[in-house]
Amino acid sequence: MCDAVKEYGIKCGRIEADRANVNAVRNLMINYQISLDQAMNAIGLQGKERQAVEDELKKKDVS
């Protein structure tokens, strides 16, 4: 049971971090009129974090 709680906490932490990154990228794009790539570079996103932000923003733009 303890491992399940620990994994849940880690998952929630990742979700919150992704949400914060999405908001930061979106705000940079709007306020500074820069591209998605420029905004992600500005906050230093790489790898999986970068892909997660890109996927989330694309999902929201389509809706």
Residue frames relative to the residue before (quaternion, step in Angstrom):
aa qw qx qy qz dx dy dz
M 1.0000 0.0000 0.0000 0.0000 0.00 0.00 0.00
C 0.6387 0.5437 -0.3292 0.4336 3.59 0.96 -0.81
D 0.6469 0.5190 -0.3209 0.4573 3.59 0.98 -0.79
A 0.6322 0.5341 -0.3292 0.4546 3.57 1.04 -0.77
V 0.6508 0.5052 -0.3084 0.4755 3.56 0.99 -0.83
K 0.6396 0.5278 -0.3152 0.4615 3.56 1.00 -0.83
E 0.6678 0.4946 -0.2966 0.4705 3.58 0.92 -0.91
Y 0.6224 0.5346 -0.3329 0.4648 3.58 1.05 -0.77
G 0.6525 0.5173 -0.3061 0.4615 3.58 0.96 -0.85
I 0.6450 0.5109 -0.3126 0.4746 3.55 0.99 -0.82
K 0.6504 0.5157 -0.3122 0.4621 3.58 0.96 -0.89
C 0.6578 0.5025 -0.3086 0.4686 3.60 0.94 -0.87
G 0.6332 0.5355 -0.3225 0.4564 3.57 1.03 -0.75
R 0.6493 0.5094 -0.3096 0.4722 3.56 1.01 -0.82
I 0.6392 0.5279 -0.3238 0.4561 3.57 0.97 -0.85
E 0.6719 0.4898 -0.2969 0.4696 3.59 0.92 -0.88
A 0.6418 0.5126 -0.3244 0.4692 3.59 1.01 -0.77
D 0.6414 0.5117 -0.3203 0.4735 3.58 0.99 -0.82
R 0.6496 0.5173 -0.3173 0.4580 3.58 0.95 -0.87
A 0.6510 0.5077 -0.3143 0.4686 3.59 0.97 -0.82
N 0.6514 0.5110 -0.3125 0.4657 3.59 0.99 -0.82
V 0.6325 0.5252 -0.3294 0.4643 3.59 0.98 -0.84
N 0.6734 0.4922 -0.2983 0.4639 3.58 0.88 -0.91
A 0.6487 0.5176 -0.3214 0.4560 3.58 0.96 -0.83
V 0.6653 0.4952 -0.3007 0.4708 3.58 0.91 -0.92
R 0.6554 0.5126 -0.3160 0.4559 3.58 0.89 -0.92
N 0.6658 0.5049 -0.3049 0.4570 3.60 0.90 -0.88
L 0.6399 0.5131 -0.3269 0.4694 3.59 0.98 -0.78
M 0.6548 0.5191 -0.3147 0.4502 3.57 0.92 -0.89
I 0.6954 0.4680 -0.2730 0.4720 3.58 0.93 -0.89
N 0.7499 0.4427 -0.2364 0.4310 3.58 0.69 -1.09
Y 0.7847 0.3011 -0.1592 0.5179 3.58 1.02 -0.75
Q 0.3673 -0.7593 0.4681 0.2635 3.57 1.32 0.05
I 0.4129 0.6845 -0.4885 0.3497 3.57 0.82 1.06
S 0.6062 -0.5768 0.4145 0.3578 3.55 -1.29 0.37
L 0.6920 -0.4556 0.3653 0.4244 3.53 -1.34 0.21
D 0.6686 0.4999 -0.3023 0.4602 3.59 0.86 -0.94
Q 0.6540 0.5097 -0.3176 0.4601 3.59 0.93 -0.85
A 0.6599 0.5065 -0.3094 0.4607 3.59 0.96 -0.84
M 0.6689 0.4838 -0.3067 0.4737 3.60 0.94 -0.83
N 0.6265 0.5179 -0.3341 0.4771 3.59 1.07 -0.67
A 0.6378 0.5618 -0.3258 0.4142 3.57 1.00 -0.86
I 0.7638 0.3189 -0.2050 0.5223 3.60 0.99 -0.69
G 0.5431 -0.6949 0.3541 0.3112 3.56 1.29 0.29
L 0.3095 0.7542 -0.5242 0.2464 3.58 1.03 0.67
Q 0.0249 0.7884 -0.6127 0.0477 3.54 -1.02 0.90
G 0.8491 0.2479 -0.1467 0.4427 3.53 -1.29 0.33
K 0.8571 -0.0624 0.0764 0.5056 3.53 -0.95 -1.00
E 0.6161 0.5453 -0.3515 0.4466 3.58 1.03 -0.73
R 0.6517 0.5249 -0.3040 0.4554 3.54 0.95 -0.92
Q 0.6744 0.4931 -0.2886 0.4677 3.57 0.92 -0.93
A 0.6395 0.5304 -0.3278 0.4497 3.60 0.99 -0.80
V 0.6568 0.4966 -0.3094 0.4757 3.60 0.96 -0.84
E 0.6562 0.5150 -0.3112 0.4554 3.57 0.90 -0.91
D 0.6600 0.5065 -0.3057 0.4631 3.59 0.93 -0.89
E 0.6705 0.5044 -0.3006 0.4535 3.59 0.91 -0.89
L 0.6692 0.4877 -0.3056 0.4700 3.58 0.93 -0.82
K 0.6395 0.5098 -0.3288 0.4723 3.59 1.00 -0.74
K 0.6357 0.5341 -0.3233 0.4540 3.57 1.01 -0.82
K 0.6885 0.4736 -0.2787 0.4732 3.59 0.97 -0.84
D 0.6369 0.5309 -0.3307 0.4507 3.60 1.07 -0.67
V 0.6477 0.5266 -0.3136 0.4527 3.58 1.06 -0.74
S 0.6540 0.5446 -0.3131 0.4214 3.60 1.00 -0.83
